[in-house]
Amino acid sequence: MCFEYTPDTVGEHESRWVFRIPSENITAHFLIVGRVNEPNVLLETSRVKFGPLLLQGKNKESVKIIN
């Protein structure tokens, strides 16, 4: 079983679900509670230095994203 949720607002959210299999007379109740926080996304470095380039030149740098 997999539950996916994409929140629209920050804060606590809860959702109630009922899972039923009528042929087996099985009923299970679920309460799913979660807290949504604003992400704190940072870059590993404060600047990217590409060095001297000619017009239409290309260079490549990698930056790590920290969450």
C-alpha positions in Angstrom: 0.0 0.0 0.0 1.4 3.4 -0.9 0.0 6.9 0.1 1.2 10.0 -1.7 0.3 13.5 -0.7 1.3 16.9 -2.1 0.5 19.6 0.4 -0.7 23.1 -0.6 0.1 24.7 2.8 2.6 24.4 5.6 1.4 22.9 8.9 -0.1 19.7 10.3 -2.4 17.6 8.1 -4.4 14.5 8.8 -6.5 12.2 6.7 -8.7 9.3 7.6 -9.0 6.3 5.3 -11.0 3.0 5.4 -9.6 -0.1 3.6 -12.3 -2.7 2.9 -12.3 -6.2 1.4 -16.1 -7.0 1.3 -15.6 -10.6 0.1 -13.4 -11.4 3.2 -15.4 -9.1 5.5 -12.2 -7.2 6.4 -12.2 -3.5 7.4 -9.2 -1.5 8.5 -9.2 2.1 9.5 -6.1 4.3 8.9 -5.3 7.8 10.3 -2.4 9.4 8.5 -0.9 12.4 10.2 2.0 14.5 8.9 3.7 17.8 9.4 4.8 19.9 6.4 7.8 22.2 6.9 9.2 24.9 4.6 12.3 23.3 3.0 15.7 24.8 3.9 17.6 24.4 0.6 21.2 25.7 0.5 24.0 25.5 -2.0 27.3 24.0 -0.9 29.2 27.0 -2.1 28.2 30.7 -2.2 29.7 31.3 -5.7 30.6 29.6 -8.9 33.7 30.6 -10.7 33.8 29.6 -14.4 37.1 31.3 -15.2 37.9 33.2 -18.4 35.8 32.2 -21.4 35.7 33.3 -25.0 32.4 34.4 -26.5 30.1 31.4 -26.9 32.6 29.4 -25.0 31.5 26.6 -22.7 32.5 25.5 -19.2 31.0 23.2 -16.6 30.8 23.4 -12.8 29.0 21.2 -10.3 27.2 22.5 -7.2 25.8 20.3 -4.5 22.3 21.2 -3.2 21.8 20.7 0.6 18.3 20.2 2.0 
